[in-house]
Structure formats: structure tokens, C-alpha cells
């Protein structure tokens, strides 16, 4: 699985952090989310897919 963030769409809402805090971060003062692990383990799939679905800007993409 590979995770990407479209920084043209990301508005820094940080909703993804609620679902997958090991994969995404929003550092203090940052306006865009940071993908901490673009290739997370398969065990994190459910959380990562949920994080992408929670994104109000639909800026996160999960590829197999």
C-alpha cells in the first residue's frame, strides 16, 4: 500500500490524524499534513483508508 497527499488540495484540517496518527502528522504551525510513512504496513490499511475517507478536501490517496 502506498499513501500520497495532494498538497494542492490539502487544507490542513488534520482529520487524518484521528484515524492514523502513525502515518500522518500536522506539525505545529504547518498548513499541510505530512505523510510520515508513505508505505505503511498492511496492518494499518483499515486506519489509512479511514483517514483518507475522513479528509474533507479528499486530498489523500491510497494505492495498492
PDBQT receptor file of N, H, CA, C and O in Angstrom, charges set to zero:
ATOM      1  N   UNK A   1       0.846  -1.164   0.000  1.00  0.00    +0.000 N 
ATOM      2  CA  UNK A   1       0.000   0.000   0.000  1.00  0.00    +0.000 C 
ATOM      3  C   UNK A   1       0.897   1.234   0.000  1.00  0.00    +0.000 C 
ATOM      4  O   UNK A   1       1.934   1.275   0.662  1.00  0.00    +0.000 OA
ATOM      5  N   UNK A   2       0.465   2.239  -0.762  1.00  0.00    +0.000 N 
ATOM      6  H   UNK A   2      -0.377   2.206  -1.300  1.00  0.00    +0.000 HD
ATOM      7  CA  UNK A   2       1.219   3.488  -0.856  1.00  0.00    +0.000 C 
ATOM      8  C   UNK A   2       0.262   4.662  -0.635  1.00  0.00    +0.000 C 
ATOM      9  O   UNK A   2      -0.817   4.713  -1.226  1.00  0.00    +0.000 OA
ATOM     10  N   UNK A   3       0.664   5.593   0.212  1.00  0.00    +0.000 N 
ATOM     11  H   UNK A   3       1.540   5.551   0.692  1.00  0.00    +0.000 HD
ATOM     12  CA  UNK A   3      -0.169   6.735   0.576  1.00  0.00    +0.000 C 
ATOM     13  C   UNK A   3       0.450   8.011   0.030  1.00  0.00    +0.000 C 
ATOM     14  O   UNK A   3       1.652   8.237   0.172  1.00  0.00    +0.000 OA
ATOM     15  N   UNK A   4      -0.376   8.846  -0.597  1.00  0.00    +0.000 N 
ATOM     16  H   UNK A   4      -1.352   8.663  -0.712  1.00  0.00    +0.000 HD
ATOM     17  CA  UNK A   4       0.093  10.149  -1.059  1.00  0.00    +0.000 C 
ATOM     18  C   UNK A   4      -0.907  11.215  -0.622  1.00  0.00    +0.000 C 
ATOM     19  O   UNK A   4      -2.092  10.948  -0.419  1.00  0.00    +0.000 OA
ATOM     20  N   UNK A   5      -0.393  12.417  -0.487  1.00  0.00    +0.000 N 
ATOM     21  H   UNK A   5       0.569  12.634  -0.652  1.00  0.00    +0.000 HD
ATOM     22  CA  UNK A   5      -1.228  13.572  -0.175  1.00  0.00    +0.000 C 
ATOM     23  C   UNK A   5      -1.107  14.557  -1.325  1.00  0.00    +0.000 C 
ATOM     24  O   UNK A   5       0.000  14.869  -1.763  1.00  0.00    +0.000 OA
ATOM     25  N   UNK A   6      -2.219  15.039  -1.808  1.00  0.00    +0.000 N 
ATOM     26  H   UNK A   6      -3.119  14.786  -1.452  1.00  0.00    +0.000 HD
ATOM     27  CA  UNK A   6      -2.246  16.055  -2.859  1.00  0.00    +0.000 C 
ATOM     28  C   UNK A   6      -2.190  17.410  -2.155  1.00  0.00    +0.000 C 
ATOM     29  O   UNK A   6      -3.188  17.877  -1.606  1.00  0.00    +0.000 OA
ATOM     30  N   UNK A   7      -1.017  18.030  -2.177  1.00  0.00    +0.000 N 
ATOM     31  H   UNK A   7      -0.206  17.651  -2.622  1.00  0.00    +0.000 HD
ATOM     32  CA  UNK A   7      -0.817  19.279  -1.444  1.00  0.00    +0.000 C 
ATOM     33  C   UNK A   7      -1.507  20.470  -2.089  1.00  0.00    +0.000 C 
ATOM     34  O   UNK A   7      -1.597  21.535  -1.478  1.00  0.00    +0.000 OA
ATOM     35  N   UNK A   8      -1.991  20.312  -3.302  1.00  0.00    +0.000 N 
ATOM     36  H   UNK A   8      -1.917  19.447  -3.798  1.00  0.00    +0.000 HD
ATOM     37  CA  UNK A   8      -2.815  21.358  -3.911  1.00  0.00    +0.000 C 
ATOM     38  C   UNK A   8      -4.218  21.350  -3.302  1.00  0.00    +0.000 C 
ATOM     39  O   UNK A   8      -4.899  22.375  -3.282  1.00  0.00    +0.000 OA
ATOM     40  N   UNK A   9      -4.644  20.178  -2.804  1.00  0.00    +0.000 N 
ATOM     41  H   UNK A   9      -4.090  19.345  -2.820  1.00  0.00    +0.000 HD
ATOM     42  CA  UNK A   9      -5.974  20.044  -2.208  1.00  0.00    +0.000 C 
ATOM     43  C   UNK A   9      -5.959  20.141  -0.684  1.00  0.00    +0.000 C 
ATOM     44  O   UNK A   9      -6.927  20.611  -0.088  1.00  0.00    +0.000 OA
ATOM     45  N   UNK A  10      -4.880  19.706  -0.052  1.00  0.00    +0.000 N 
ATOM     46  H   UNK A  10      -4.093  19.324  -0.536  1.00  0.00    +0.000 HD
ATOM     47  CA  UNK A  10      -4.809  19.650   1.408  1.00  0.00    +0.000 C 
ATOM     48  C   UNK A  10      -5.010  21.040   2.003  1.00  0.00    +0.000 C 
ATOM     49  O   UNK A  10      -4.385  22.016   1.590  1.00  0.00    +0.000 OA
ATOM     50  N   UNK A  11      -5.906  21.093   2.989  1.00  0.00    +0.000 N 
ATOM     51  H   UNK A  11      -6.414  20.300   3.324  1.00  0.00    +0.000 HD
ATOM     52  CA  UNK A  11      -6.200  22.349   3.678  1.00  0.00    +0.000 C 
ATOM     53  C   UNK A  11      -5.776  22.289   5.145  1.00  0.00    +0.000 C 
ATOM     54  O   UNK A  11      -6.052  23.214   5.909  1.00  0.00    +0.000 OA
ATOM     55  N   UNK A  12      -5.109  21.209   5.538  1.00  0.00    +0.000 N 
ATOM     56  H   UNK A  12      -4.884  20.458   4.918  1.00  0.00    +0.000 HD
ATOM     57  CA  UNK A  12      -4.575  21.093   6.889  1.00  0.00    +0.000 C 
ATOM     58  C   UNK A  12      -5.610  20.903   7.977  1.00  0.00    +0.000 C 
ATOM     59  O   UNK A  12      -5.389  21.316   9.115  1.00  0.00    +0.000 OA
ATOM     60  N   UNK A  13      -6.738  20.286   7.652  1.00  0.00    +0.000 N 
ATOM     61  H   UNK A  13      -6.917  19.950   6.727  1.00  0.00    +0.000 HD
ATOM     62  CA  UNK A  13      -7.772  20.046   8.656  1.00  0.00    +0.000 C 
ATOM     63  C   UNK A  13      -7.287  19.088   9.750  1.00  0.00    +0.000 C 
ATOM     64  O   UNK A  13      -7.683  19.217  10.908  1.00  0.00    +0.000 OA
ATOM     65  N   UNK A  14      -6.442  18.141   9.387  1.00  0.00    +0.000 N 
ATOM     66  H   UNK A  14      -6.121  18.036   8.446  1.00  0.00    +0.000 HD
ATOM     67  CA  UNK A  14      -5.881  17.210  10.353  1.00  0.00    +0.000 C 
ATOM     68  C   UNK A  14      -6.787  16.058  10.744  1.00  0.00    +0.000 C 
ATOM     69  O   UNK A  14      -6.484  15.342  11.698  1.00  0.00    +0.000 OA
ATOM     70  N   UNK A  15      -7.880  15.859  10.042  1.00  0.00    +0.000 N 
ATOM     71  H   UNK A  15      -8.126  16.441   9.267  1.00  0.00    +0.000 HD
ATOM     72  CA  UNK A  15      -8.783  14.750  10.360  1.00  0.00    +0.000 C 
ATOM     73  C   UNK A  15      -8.091  13.399  10.224  1.00  0.00    +0.000 C 
ATOM     74  O   UNK A  15      -8.416  12.457  10.947  1.00  0.00    +0.000 OA
ATOM     75  N   UNK A  16      -7.156  13.303   9.316  1.00  0.00    +0.000 N 
ATOM     76  H   UNK A  16      -6.892  14.068   8.728  1.00  0.00    +0.000 HD
ATOM     77  CA  UNK A  16      -6.442  12.044   9.097  1.00  0.00    +0.000 C 
ATOM     78  C   UNK A  16      -5.666  11.608  10.336  1.00  0.00    +0.000 C 
ATOM     79  O   UNK A  16      -5.454  10.415  10.556  1.00  0.00    +0.000 OA
ATOM     80  N   UNK A  17      -5.250  12.566  11.132  1.00  0.00    +0.000 N 
ATOM     81  H   UNK A  17      -5.422  13.534  10.954  1.00  0.00    +0.000 HD
ATOM     82  CA  UNK A  17      -4.501  12.245  12.347  1.00  0.00    +0.000 C 
ATOM     83  C   UNK A  17      -5.335  11.438  13.325  1.00  0.00    +0.000 C 
ATOM     84  O   UNK A  17      -4.806  10.599  14.053  1.00  0.00    +0.000 OA
ATOM     85  N   UNK A  18      -6.624  11.685  13.343  1.00  0.00    +0.000 N 
ATOM     86  H   UNK A  18      -7.054  12.367  12.751  1.00  0.00    +0.000 HD
ATOM     87  CA  UNK A  18      -7.505  10.972  14.260  1.00  0.00    +0.000 C 
ATOM     88  C   UNK A  18      -7.560   9.482  13.943  1.00  0.00    +0.000 C 
ATOM     89  O   UNK A  18      -7.663   8.651  14.846  1.00  0.00    +0.000 OA
ATOM     90  N   UNK A  19      -7.492   9.153  12.665  1.00  0.00    +0.000 N 
ATOM     91  H   UNK A  19      -7.408   9.828  11.932  1.00  0.00    +0.000 HD
ATOM     92  CA  UNK A  19      -7.612   7.759  12.239  1.00  0.00    +0.000 C 
ATOM     93  C   UNK A  19      -6.261   7.042  12.166  1.00  0.00    +0.000 C 
ATOM     94  O   UNK A  19      -6.172   5.855  12.480  1.00  0.00    +0.000 OA
ATOM     95  N   UNK A  20      -5.220   7.753  11.757  1.00  0.00    +0.000 N 
ATOM     96  H   UNK A  20      -5.293   8.717  11.502  1.00  0.00    +0.000 HD
ATOM     97  CA  UNK A  20      -3.921   7.102  11.540  1.00  0.00    +0.000 C 
ATOM     98  C   UNK A  20      -2.770   8.005  11.989  1.00  0.00    +0.000 C 
ATOM     99  O   UNK A  20      -2.029   8.522  11.154  1.00  0.00    +0.000 OA
ATOM    100  N   UNK A  21      -2.617   8.195  13.296  1.00  0.00    +0.000 N 
ATOM    101  H   UNK A  21      -3.219   7.774  13.975  1.00  0.00    +0.000 HD
ATOM    102  CA  UNK A  21      -1.572   9.103  13.789  1.00  0.00    +0.000 C 
ATOM    103  C   UNK A  21      -0.146   8.618  13.542  1.00  0.00    +0.000 C 
ATOM    104  O   UNK A  21       0.792   9.411  13.620  1.00  0.00    +0.000 OA
ATOM    105  N   UNK A  22       0.032   7.334  13.248  1.00  0.00    +0.000 N 
ATOM    106  H   UNK A  22      -0.730   6.690  13.185  1.00  0.00    +0.000 HD
ATOM    107  CA  UNK A  22       1.369   6.823  12.947  1.00  0.00    +0.000 C 
ATOM    108  C   UNK A  22       1.766   7.075  11.497  1.00  0.00    +0.000 C 
ATOM    109  O   UNK A  22       2.933   6.930  11.133  1.00  0.00    +0.000 OA
ATOM    110  N   UNK A  23       0.799   7.450  10.678  1.00  0.00    +0.000 N 
ATOM    111  H   UNK A  23      -0.149   7.568  10.973  1.00  0.00    +0.000 HD
ATOM    112  CA  UNK A  23       1.058   7.638   9.248  1.00  0.00    +0.000 C 
ATOM    113  C   UNK A  23       1.050   9.118   8.859  1.00  0.00    +0.000 C 
ATOM    114  O   UNK A  23       1.753   9.526   7.935  1.00  0.00    +0.000 OA
ATOM    115  N   UNK A  24       0.245   9.921   9.573  1.00  0.00    +0.000 N 
ATOM    116  H   UNK A  24      -0.327   9.590  10.324  1.00  0.00    +0.000 HD
ATOM    117  CA  UNK A  24       0.101  11.337   9.236  1.00  0.00    +0.000 C 
ATOM    118  C   UNK A  24       0.449  12.219  10.423  1.00  0.00    +0.000 C 
ATOM    119  O   UNK A  24       0.301  11.814  11.576  1.00  0.00    +0.000 OA
ATOM    120  N   UNK A  25       0.916  13.441  10.128  1.00  0.00    +0.000 N 
ATOM    121  H   UNK A  25       1.036  13.770   9.192  1.00  0.00    +0.000 HD
ATOM    122  CA  UNK A  25       1.197  14.418  11.172  1.00  0.00    +0.000 C 
ATOM    123  C   UNK A  25       0.848  15.799  10.644  1.00  0.00    +0.000 C 
ATOM    124  O   UNK A  25       0.844  16.034   9.435  1.00  0.00    +0.000 OA
ATOM    125  N   UNK A  26       0.562  16.694  11.548  1.00  0.00    +0.000 N 
ATOM    126  H   UNK A  26       0.565  16.504  12.530  1.00  0.00    +0.000 HD
ATOM    127  CA  UNK A  26       0.344  18.095  11.227  1.00  0.00    +0.000 C 
ATOM    128  C   UNK A  26       1.164  18.881  12.244  1.00  0.00    +0.000 C 
ATOM    129  O   UNK A  26       0.660  19.270  13.297  1.00  0.00    +0.000 OA
ATOM    130  N   UNK A  27       2.447  19.111  11.913  1.00  0.00    +0.000 N 
ATOM    131  H   UNK A  27       2.856  18.795  11.057  1.00  0.00    +0.000 HD
ATOM    132  CA  UNK A  27       3.334  19.779  12.875  1.00  0.00    +0.000 C 
ATOM    133  C   UNK A  27       2.811  21.170  13.264  1.00  0.00    +0.000 C 
ATOM    134  O   UNK A  27       2.107  21.824  12.495  1.00  0.00    +0.000 OA
ATOM    135  N   UNK A  28       3.171  21.594  14.457  1.00  0.00    +0.000 N 
ATOM    136  H   UNK A  28       3.743  21.063  15.082  1.00  0.00    +0.000 HD
ATOM    137  CA  UNK A  28       2.779  22.925  14.914  1.00  0.00    +0.000 C 
ATOM    138  C   UNK A  28       3.152  23.970  13.882  1.00  0.00    +0.000 C 
ATOM    139  O   UNK A  28       4.292  24.021  13.422  1.00  0.00    +0.000 OA
ATOM    140  N   UNK A  29       2.196  24.799  13.522  1.00  0.00    +0.000 N 
ATOM    141  H   UNK A  29       1.269  24.758  13.896  1.00  0.00    +0.000 HD
ATOM    142  CA  UNK A  29       2.437  25.873  12.574  1.00  0.00    +0.000 C 
ATOM    143  C   UNK A  29       2.352  25.469  11.114  1.00  0.00    +0.000 C 
ATOM    144  O   UNK A  29       2.429  26.323  10.231  1.00  0.00    +0.000 OA
ATOM    145  N   UNK A  30       2.194  24.174  10.845  1.00  0.00    +0.000 N 
ATOM    146  H   UNK A  30       2.132  23.480  11.562  1.00  0.00    +0.000 HD
ATOM    147  CA  UNK A  30       2.119  23.708   9.461  1.00  0.00    +0.000 C 
ATOM    148  C   UNK A  30       0.714  23.919   8.908  1.00  0.00    +0.000 C 
ATOM    149  O   UNK A  30      -0.274  23.861   9.639  1.00  0.00    +0.000 OA
ATOM    150  N   UNK A  31       0.649  24.159   7.629  1.00  0.00    +0.000 N 
ATOM    151  H   UNK A  31       1.452  24.206   7.035  1.00  0.00    +0.000 HD
ATOM    152  CA  UNK A  31      -0.636  24.344   6.960  1.00  0.00    +0.000 C 
ATOM    153  C   UNK A  31      -1.082  23.107   6.197  1.00  0.00    +0.000 C 
ATOM    154  O   UNK A  31      -2.229  23.027   5.757  1.00  0.00    +0.000 OA
ATOM    155  N   UNK A  32      -0.192  22.152   6.039  1.00  0.00    +0.000 N 
ATOM    156  H   UNK A  32       0.740  22.217   6.397  1.00  0.00    +0.000 HD
ATOM    157  CA  UNK A  32      -0.475  20.931   5.277  1.00  0.00    +0.000 C 
ATOM    158  C   UNK A  32      -0.055  19.720   6.096  1.00  0.00    +0.000 C 
ATOM    159  O   UNK A  32       0.878  19.784   6.897  1.00  0.00    +0.000 OA
ATOM    160  N   UNK A  33      -0.749  18.636   5.883  1.00  0.00    +0.000 N 
ATOM    161  H   UNK A  33      -1.507  18.584   5.233  1.00  0.00    +0.000 HD
ATOM    162  CA  UNK A  33      -0.423  17.393   6.560  1.00  0.00    +0.000 C 
ATOM    163  C   UNK A  33       0.902  16.843   6.019  1.00  0.00    +0.000 C 
ATOM    164  O   UNK A  33       1.271  17.091   4.871  1.00  0.00    +0.000 OA
ATOM    165  N   UNK A  34       1.593  16.104   6.854  1.00  0.00    +0.000 N 
ATOM    166  H   UNK A  34       1.293  15.902   7.786  1.00  0.00    +0.000 HD
ATOM    167  CA  UNK A  34       2.831  15.442   6.460  1.00  0.00    +0.000 C 
ATOM    168  C   UNK A  34       2.581  13.938   6.493  1.00  0.00    +0.000 C 
ATOM    169  O   UNK A  34       2.058  13.414   7.477  1.00  0.00    +0.000 OA
ATOM    170  N   UNK A  35       2.949  13.253   5.432  1.00  0.00    +0.000 N 
ATOM    171  H   UNK A  35       3.374  13.679   4.633  1.00  0.00    +0.000 HD
ATOM    172  CA  UNK A  35       2.858  11.793   5.398  1.00  0.00    +0.000 C 
ATOM    173  C   UNK A  35       4.145  11.269   6.033  1.00  0.00    +0.000 C 
ATOM    174  O   UNK A  35       5.227  11.405   5.462  1.00  0.00    +0.000 OA
ATOM    175  N   UNK A  36       4.022  10.675   7.208  1.00  0.00    +0.000 N 
ATOM    176  H   UNK A  36       3.143  10.564   7.673  1.00  0.00    +0.000 HD
ATOM    177  CA  UNK A  36       5.187  10.173   7.932  1.00  0.00    +0.000 C 
ATOM    178  C   UNK A  36       5.704   8.870   7.344  1.00  0.00    +0.000 C 
ATOM    179  O   UNK A  36       6.905   8.601   7.362  1.00  0.00    +0.000 OA
ATOM    180  N   UNK A  37       4.783   8.061   6.820  1.00  0.00    +0.000 N 
ATOM    181  H   UNK A  37       3.807   8.279   6.806  1.00  0.00    +0.000 HD
ATOM    182  CA  UNK A  37       5.156   6.762   6.270  1.00  0.00    +0.000 C 
ATOM    183  C   UNK A  37       4.325   6.522   5.015  1.00  0.00    +0.000 C 
ATOM    184  O   UNK A  37       3.167   6.115   5.103  1.00  0.00    +0.000 OA
ATOM    185  N   UNK A  38       4.905   6.770   3.865  1.00  0.00    +0.000 N 
ATOM    186  H   UNK A  38       5.846   7.101   3.793  1.00  0.00    +0.000 HD
ATOM    187  CA  UNK A  38       4.184   6.638   2.598  1.00  0.00    +0.000 C 
ATOM    188  C   UNK A  38       3.879   5.181   2.248  1.00  0.00    +0.000 C 
ATOM    189  O   UNK A  38       3.014   4.910   1.415  1.00  0.00    +0.000 OA
ATOM    190  N   UNK A  39       4.581   4.255   2.878  1.00  0.00    +0.000 N 
ATOM    191  H   UNK A  39       5.284   4.475   3.554  1.00  0.00    +0.000 HD
ATOM    192  CA  UNK A  39       4.367   2.829   2.633  1.00  0.00    +0.000 C 
ATOM    193  C   UNK A  39       4.138   2.101   3.963  1.00  0.00    +0.000 C 
ATOM    194  O   UNK A  39       4.962   1.289   4.383  1.00  0.00    +0.000 OA
ATOM    195  N   UNK A  40       3.010   2.401   4.620  1.00  0.00    +0.000 N 
ATOM    196  H   UNK A  40       2.341   3.061   4.278  1.00  0.00    +0.000 HD
ATOM    197  CA  UNK A  40       2.755   1.792   5.927  1.00  0.00    +0.000 C 
ATOM    198  C   UNK A  40       2.500   0.291   5.813  1.00  0.00    +0.000 C 
ATOM    199  O   UNK A  40       2.163  -0.213   4.741  1.00  0.00    +0.000 OA
ATOM    200  N   UNK A  41       2.663  -0.415   6.928  1.00  0.00    +0.000 N 
ATOM    201  H   UNK A  41       2.937  -0.007   7.799  1.00  0.00    +0.000 HD
ATOM    202  CA  UNK A  41       2.417  -1.859   6.908  1.00  0.00    +0.000 C 
ATOM    203  C   UNK A  41       0.945  -2.174   6.625  1.00  0.00    +0.000 C 
ATOM    204  O   UNK A  41       0.056  -1.362   6.881  1.00  0.00    +0.000 OA
ATOM    205  N   UNK A  42       0.724  -3.338   6.106  1.00  0.00    +0.000 N 
ATOM    206  H   UNK A  42       1.446  -3.997   5.898  1.00  0.00    +0.000 HD
ATOM    207  CA  UNK A  42      -0.624  -3.773   5.744  1.00  0.00    +0.000 C 
ATOM    208  C   UNK A  42      -1.565  -3.757   6.958  1.00  0.00    +0.000 C 
ATOM    209  O   UNK A  42      -2.773  -3.580   6.807  1.00  0.00    +0.000 OA
ATOM    210  N   UNK A  43      -1.017  -3.938   8.136  1.00  0.00    +0.000 N 
ATOM    211  H   UNK A  43      -0.035  -4.081   8.259  1.00  0.00    +0.000 HD
ATOM    212  CA  UNK A  43      -1.819  -3.901   9.359  1.00  0.00    +0.000 C 
ATOM    213  C   UNK A  43      -2.508  -2.549   9.559  1.00  0.00    +0.000 C 
ATOM    214  O   UNK A  43      -3.517  -2.463  10.259  1.00  0.00    +0.000 OA
ATOM    215  N   UNK A  44      -1.969  -1.502   8.948  1.00  0.00    +0.000 N 
ATOM    216  H   UNK A  44      -1.149  -1.572   8.379  1.00  0.00    +0.000 HD
ATOM    217  CA  UNK A  44      -2.517  -0.151   9.088  1.00  0.00    +0.000 C 
ATOM    218  C   UNK A  44      -3.536   0.192   8.009  1.00  0.00    +0.000 C 
ATOM    219  O   UNK A  44      -4.065   1.303   7.991  1.00  0.00    +0.000 OA
ATOM    220  N   UNK A  45      -3.819  -0.749   7.108  1.00  0.00    +0.000 N 
ATOM    221  H   UNK A  45      -3.389  -1.652   7.122  1.00  0.00    +0.000 HD
ATOM    222  CA  UNK A  45      -4.685  -0.449   5.959  1.00  0.00    +0.000 C 
ATOM    223  C   UNK A  45      -6.035   0.135   6.385  1.00  0.00    +0.000 C 
ATOM    224  O   UNK A  45      -6.450   1.166   5.856  1.00  0.00    +0.000 OA
ATOM    225  N   UNK A  46      -6.715  -0.501   7.318  1.00  0.00    +0.000 N 
ATOM    226  H   UNK A  46      -6.377  -1.339   7.747  1.00  0.00    +0.000 HD
ATOM    227  CA  UNK A  46      -8.041  -0.030   7.709  1.00  0.00    +0.000 C 
ATOM    228  C   UNK A  46      -7.986   1.414   8.214  1.00  0.00    +0.000 C 
ATOM    229  O   UNK A  46      -8.832   2.230   7.847  1.00  0.00    +0.000 OA
ATOM    230  N   UNK A  47      -7.004   1.730   9.046  1.00  0.00    +0.000 N 
ATOM    231  H   UNK A  47      -6.317   1.067   9.344  1.00  0.00    +0.000 HD
ATOM    232  CA  UNK A  47      -6.871   3.079   9.586  1.00  0.00    +0.000 C 
ATOM    233  C   UNK A  47      -6.532   4.091   8.492  1.00  0.00    +0.000 C 
ATOM    234  O   UNK A  47      -7.053   5.206   8.494  1.00  0.00    +0.000 OA
ATOM    235  N   UNK A  48      -5.663   3.705   7.560  1.00  0.00    +0.000 N 
ATOM    236  H   UNK A  48      -5.240   2.799   7.558  1.00  0.00    +0.000 HD
ATOM    237  CA  UNK A  48      -5.262   4.616   6.484  1.00  0.00    +0.000 C 
ATOM    238  C   UNK A  48      -6.428   4.880   5.535  1.00  0.00    +0.000 C 
ATOM    239  O   UNK A  48      -6.640   6.018   5.118  1.00  0.00    +0.000 OA
ATOM    240  N   UNK A  49      -7.174   3.854   5.197  1.00  0.00    +0.000 N 
ATOM    241  H   UNK A  49      -7.002   2.929   5.536  1.00  0.00    +0.000 HD
ATOM    242  CA  UNK A  49      -8.341   4.031   4.323  1.00  0.00    +0.000 C 
ATOM    243  C   UNK A  49      -9.379   4.912   5.024  1.00  0.00    +0.000 C 
ATOM    244  O   UNK A  49      -9.999   5.765   4.389  1.00  0.00    +0.000 OA
ATOM    245  N   UNK A  50      -9.568   4.707   6.317  1.00  0.00    +0.000 N 
ATOM    246  H   UNK A  50      -9.064   4.013   6.832  1.00  0.00    +0.000 HD
ATOM    247  CA  UNK A  50     -10.496   5.539   7.085  1.00  0.00    +0.000 C 
ATOM    248  C   UNK A  50     -10.012   6.996   7.103  1.00  0.00    +0.000 C 
ATOM    249  O   UNK A  50     -10.814   7.920   6.966  1.00  0.00    +0.000 OA
ATOM    250  N   UNK A  51      -8.706   7.197   7.271  1.00  0.00    +0.000 N 
ATOM    251  H   UNK A  51      -8.055   6.446   7.382  1.00  0.00    +0.000 HD
ATOM    252  CA  UNK A  51      -8.135   8.544   7.274  1.00  0.00    +0.000 C 
ATOM    253  C   UNK A  51      -8.390   9.247   5.943  1.00  0.00    +0.000 C 
ATOM    254  O   UNK A  51      -8.760  10.421   5.918  1.00  0.00    +0.000 OA
ATOM    255  N   UNK A  52      -8.194   8.532   4.845  1.00  0.00    +0.000 N 
ATOM    256  H   UNK A  52      -7.893   7.578   4.866  1.00  0.00    +0.000 HD
ATOM    257  CA  UNK A  52      -8.428   9.115   3.521  1.00  0.00    +0.000 C 
ATOM    258  C   UNK A  52      -9.898   9.476   3.353  1.00  0.00    +0.000 C 
ATOM    259  O   UNK A  52     -10.222  10.516   2.779  1.00  0.00    +0.000 OA
ATOM    260  N   UNK A  53     -10.783   8.627   3.850  1.00  0.00    +0.000 N 
ATOM    261  H   UNK A  53     -10.520   7.783   4.317  1.00  0.00    +0.000 HD
ATOM    262  CA  UNK A  53     -12.217   8.890   3.740  1.00  0.00    +0.000 C 
ATOM    263  C   UNK A  53     -12.645  10.079   4.597  1.00  0.00    +0.000 C 
ATOM    264  O   UNK A  53     -13.595  10.782   4.253  1.00  0.00    +0.000 OA
ATOM    265  N   UNK A  54     -11.951  10.307   5.704  1.00  0.00    +0.000 N 
ATOM    266  H   UNK A  54     -11.179   9.736   5.984  1.00  0.00    +0.000 HD
ATOM    267  CA  UNK A  54     -12.292  11.403   6.617  1.00  0.00    +0.000 C 
ATOM    268  C   UNK A  54     -11.823  12.764   6.110  1.00  0.00    +0.000 C 
ATOM    269  O   UNK A  54     -12.294  13.794   6.592  1.00  0.00    +0.000 OA
ATOM    270  N   UNK A  55     -10.919  12.783   5.162  1.00  0.00    +0.000 N 
ATOM    271  H   UNK A  55     -10.537  11.945   4.771  1.00  0.00    +0.000 HD
ATOM    272  CA  UNK A  55     -10.345  14.045   4.678  1.00  0.00    +0.000 C 
ATOM    273  C   UNK A  55     -11.418  14.878   3.980  1.00  0.00    +0.000 C 
ATOM    274  O   UNK A  55     -11.946  14.461   2.949  1.00  0.00    +0.000 OA
ATOM    275  N   UNK A  56     -11.750  16.061   4.535  1.00  0.00    +0.000 N 
ATOM    276  H   UNK A  56     -11.322  16.399   5.373  1.00  0.00    +0.000 HD
ATOM    277  CA  UNK A  56     -12.790  16.891   3.922  1.00  0.00    +0.000 C 
ATOM    278  C   UNK A  56     -12.410  17.396   2.531  1.00  0.00    +0.000 C 
ATOM    279  O   UNK A  56     -13.283  17.678   1.710  1.00  0.00    +0.000 OA
ATOM    280  N   UNK A  57     -11.116  17.509   2.270  1.00  0.00    +0.000 N 
ATOM    281  H   UNK A  57     -10.407  17.280   2.937  1.00  0.00    +0.000 HD
ATOM    282  CA  UNK A  57     -10.648  18.006   0.969  1.00  0.00    +0.000 C 
ATOM    283  C   UNK A  57     -10.385  16.877  -0.019  1.00  0.00    +0.000 C 
ATOM    284  O   UNK A  57     -10.061  17.121  -1.182  1.00  0.00    +0.000 OA
ATOM    285  N   UNK A  58     -10.530  15.615   0.461  1.00  0.00    +0.000 N 
ATOM    286  H   UNK A  58     -10.793  15.417   1.405  1.00  0.00    +0.000 HD
ATOM    287  CA  UNK A  58     -10.249  14.442  -0.374  1.00  0.00    +0.000 C 
ATOM    288  C   UNK A  58      -8.832  14.516  -0.961  1.00  0.00    +0.000 C 
ATOM    289  O   UNK A  58      -8.614  14.224  -2.137  1.00  0.00    +0.000 OA
ATOM    290  N   UNK A  59      -7.889  14.908  -0.122  1.00  0.00    +0.000 N 
ATOM    291  H   UNK A  59      -8.066  15.145   0.834  1.00  0.00    +0.000 HD
ATOM    292  CA  UNK A  59      -6.508  15.112  -0.556  1.00  0.00    +0.000 C 
ATOM    293  C   UNK A  59      -5.624  13.882  -0.394  1.00  0.00    +0.000 C 
ATOM    294  O   UNK A  59      -4.476  13.892  -0.839  1.00  0.00    +0.000 OA
ATOM    295  N   UNK A  60      -6.132  12.822   0.233  1.00  0.00    +0.000 N 
ATOM    296  H   UNK A  60      -7.064  12.813   0.595  1.00  0.00    +0.000 HD
ATOM    297  CA  UNK A  60      -5.325  11.636   0.488  1.00  0.00    +0.000 C 
ATOM    298  C   UNK A  60      -5.711  10.510  -0.456  1.00  0.00    +0.000 C 
ATOM    299  O   UNK A  60      -6.889  10.288  -0.738  1.00  0.00    +0.000 OA
ATOM    300  N   UNK A  61      -4.687   9.798  -0.943  1.00  0.00    +0.000 N 
ATOM    301  H   UNK A  61      -3.731   9.979  -0.714  1.00  0.00    +0.000 HD
ATOM    302  CA  UNK A  61      -4.916   8.707  -1.890  1.00  0.00    +0.000 C 
ATOM    303  C   UNK A  61      -4.164   7.468  -1.402  1.00  0.00    +0.000 C 
ATOM    304  O   UNK A  61      -3.007   7.550  -0.989  1.00  0.00    +0.000 OA
ATOM    305  N   UNK A  62      -4.834   6.333  -1.457  1.00  0.00    +0.000 N 
ATOM    306  H   UNK A  62      -5.774   6.267  -1.793  1.00  0.00    +0.000 HD
ATOM    307  CA  UNK A  62      -4.236   5.066  -1.051  1.00  0.00    +0.000 C 
ATOM    308  C   UNK A  62      -4.247   4.144  -2.254  1.00  0.00    +0.000 C 
ATOM    309  O   UNK A  62      -5.305   3.838  -2.804  1.00  0.00    +0.000 OA
ATOM    310  N   UNK A  63      -3.072   3.705  -2.660  1.00  0.00    +0.000 N 
ATOM    311  H   UNK A  63      -2.212   3.954  -2.214  1.00  0.00    +0.000 HD
ATOM    312  CA  UNK A  63      -2.922   2.795  -3.793  1.00  0.00    +0.000 C 
ATOM    313  C   UNK A  63      -2.409   1.456  -3.287  1.00  0.00    +0.000 C 
ATOM    314  O   UNK A  63      -1.658   1.393  -2.314  1.00  0.00    +0.000 OA
ATOM    315  N   UNK A  64      -2.824   0.383  -3.959  1.00  0.00    +0.000 N 
ATOM    316  H   UNK A  64      -3.434   0.434  -4.750  1.00  0.00    +0.000 HD
ATOM    317  CA  UNK A  64      -2.353  -0.959  -3.580  1.00  0.00    +0.000 C 
ATOM    318  C   UNK A  64      -0.966  -1.234  -4.078  1.00  0.00    +0.000 C 
ATOM    319  O   UNK A  64      -0.429  -2.316  -3.843  1.00  0.00    +0.000 OA
TER     320      UNK A  64
